[in-house]
Amino acid sequence: METEVYSAMSAREDTFWWHVGMRRITAAVLRKYVPRRAGLKILDVGCGTGGMLGVLKPLGDVWGVDVSPQAV
């Protein structure tokens, strides 16, 4: 993708209904199924601009990677 697209995505990721809704759904599923234990390691592959990392952070240590250096 173009740099401008990633910039726009990052700018609206906290307010656009799609991103907000998907994070809420994902957080609910993770709360139900992810084991509660210390030291959980989480890798978000294809993290894009990193909007989901904040949802994952309460569950453990989080890393995000993406094939596009512009996204990260």
N, C-alpha and C positions, 0 to 999 in steps of 0.2 A: 504494500500500500504506500501511498504517498505520505510524506511527513505531515502535510496539512490535514490529512484524514485522521492520523493518530492524534494530532493536536486537538482537533475538534472532538474526537471521541473522549479524550482525557478531560476536556473542559466540561462536558455535559454528563459524564459517567455518574456523578453523584445525584443528578436530578432527573435524567431521562427515565421514563416509566419502565422501559425494557430492562435497563441495568438495575434499577432499584428493585423491581419485581423479582428478577432472577436471583439477586443476592438474598432477598428475603426467603424465597423458596429454598435455595441452597442451604441457607443457615438453618432453617427448620429441619430439613432432612439430616443435615450433619449433627444437629443436637440430638436427634433421635437415634442415629446409628453409629456415630463415631465413639469409640471407647474413651472413657474418661480416665486418662492415666498421664502421669508426668513424663515429659521427655518425648512426646509425640513429634515426629518429623514429617513435615508436609511439603510436597513439591507441586507447585501449580505449573504444569507444562502447557505452554501456549497462553501465558498470562496476559498477553497484550499489554495494555497500559497499567495493569496491576490492580484494577478495581476490586477484585475478589480477595486480594491479600488481607485486607482489613477484616473480612468475614472469617478467614481462616486463622488469623493471629490468636484469638482467644483459645484455640484448640491445641496450639503447640508452636514449635519453631517452624517458620514458613520461609520458603524460597520460591521465587518465580523466575521462569525462564521462557524466552520466546525466540523463535527463529529470526525475528526482525529486530535488529538493534535499535531501530527507530521507535518501535513500540516500547521497549524497555527503557 
